Structures are given as C-alpha cells and as structure tokens.
Amino acid sequence: MELTELIQSLEIMALEGSTSQIVEQLDFDSRKVKPGSLFVAVRGTQADGHQFIDKAIELGATAVVAETLPEQRRQAVTYIQVADGATALGLMASRFFGMPSKELKLVGVTGTNGKTTTATLLHSLFTGLGYKAGLLSTVRNLIGQSPLEATHTTPDAVAVNALLREMVDAGCDYAFMEVSSHAAHQRRIAGLHFAGGIFTNITHDHLDYHKTFKAYIDAKKMFFDILPKTAFALVNADDKRGGIMVQNTRAKKYTYSLRSMASFKARILENSISGLHLEVDGKEVFSRLIGDFNAYNLLAAYGA
C-alpha cells in the first residue's frame, strides 16, 4: 500500500520526505522490521518505541511515525509526527488491511468478569443460527470453527486487524471480541468500526495497571465513547456503574437486568447443578451453565 493512502486518517503535525513509497509491512516492534516497513514509535508501559527508531531504520524501515521526531534525520527516510502513536497505529492498521471491521458486524464485550463467556456464547449462538462468525478472546480465537492461537485479551492493533481480515476473507458475517481496559487505554481498538458494545460488570481489578478505580472505570468507558451512532450499547442495569459507561456514547442504549426494569429482562426460575432455568422476556429457557453470573452472561448474549 502506498504511504499516501496509509496516512490519510492521521492528524499529521509534521511531515518530512516522500509519501509515494510502497509500505510492505506495518510494525511497532523494531525486532520485526523488514525492508519496506513503516515503523510506528509507540510509548508502552515497558518500553518507549522512540528509543528504537534508529534500529528500525537500520533493519530497513523507510518511514517512521512518531510523537517526537529524532534530532538527526536520514534523507532516505520519511518522518511523520503525530500527537499519539498508538492511535496512529490503530488507524493505519485498519487501513493497511482494508478496513475489515467495516466488512462484518463487530461486537465488543467489556467488563471485569464475563467477557470470555459472553463473547463465546455469542459466537456459538450465531454459528448455531447458520452464520459464519469469528471470535477473539483470551481463551481462543476462532474463524468459524477453526482455532487460532490466542494471546492477549485484545491483540495489538496490527494483529487484530490481520485477524479480522482473515475472518472477512473466510466469509465471516460477524465477529465477537473481548475488549479489555488495557486495550482501550492503550488505543489498541483505535480505527475499529464496532456494530455494538456490551458491558458486563466492573469490580476492583487491574488496579496494578490503572492505579485508581476511577481510572479503571474511565478506561472501560473509553470503549463506549468511540462507538458510532449506528452501533448499539448494551449495559448491565444491575451494575451501578452501567449508566456511567454510556453517559457520553453516541450509540443506541439498551439495558439488561435480573432485578430491575430493562430493555431485556430475565428472572431465575431455578439455579441448580444441572443448569439454569430462566424466564427471559416471558419465555422459558434452560441452559447447562450454572450460577447467577451466567444468567447475566446469557441475558447479555440474548440482548445483543
């Protein structure tokens, strides 16, 4: 892809060099750079990509996107300055792989607990209805029923767009993805077009990373803030912070609940070791899943 096309979505602060070259690969890890790569310097929690710009160029990078440009610049390399490297990486990754998230319906699931189960339930439900669906979760990634290796809750921006492109090329109509607070905070979902988002619940977790509970809530909320007005936002009304998640979203708001009025309402008729017997919007449903928490997960999948 030509560099000119790749950087179309960026808010560029400064640009030096040609933008007519072909970008063969998009990298933010200097160890993976090959001749023709575009290297994006991202400030991470463990390392700062700006420290590896020279190494990336030595390995063949012909263009560099960074928040701070190096003082000594090489003539054969194009330098592009942006305000946020992680956001730029997401936007370019989406464009590099042909914006795959716009070619299927992508639904993200966030929350402290229930992300994996809810995303997996949705994948199973839509597969059972005859759709070809993809799954990106901590436990496994699937294209249809074919497994792929799973690593993080949400893969990096390049990896997630590559996976979505594989799903589109394989004929997937839907994709269901866990969206962690780390992923939202680190802008790994920048550039993705979501058809919907689901909030399960939030508890005091990941404070080693976010430091405060408010910062953790804000990171979760970021996901709903970026949803377009064409998307849906489905939140657990029984979690007192559900309303906070969607207070600034442009998406259409829906709720689900076991205890209060909601768009999608259920009550537990029986909860035993053999499974859950539920009444969902006036219809009786049985599942082999057990526990109140799975009643919420099932209801979230139903609401979506």
Buried (B, 14 or more C-beta within 10 A) or exposed (E): BEBEEBBEBBEBEEBEBEBEBEBEBBBBBBEBBEEBBBBBBBBEEEEBBBEBBBEBBEBBBBBBBBBEBBEEBEEEBBBBBBEBBBBBBBBBBBBBBBBBBBBBBBBBBBBBBBBBBBBBBBBBBBBEEEBBBBBBBBEBBBBBEEEBEBEBBBBBBBBBBBBBBBBBEEEBBBBBBBBBBBBBBBBBBBBBBBBBBBBBBBEEEBEEBBEEBEBBBBBBBBBBBBBEEEBBBBBBBBBEBBEBBBEEBBBBBBBBBBEEEBBBBBEEEEBEEEBBBBEBEEEEBEBEBBEEBBBBBBBBBBBB
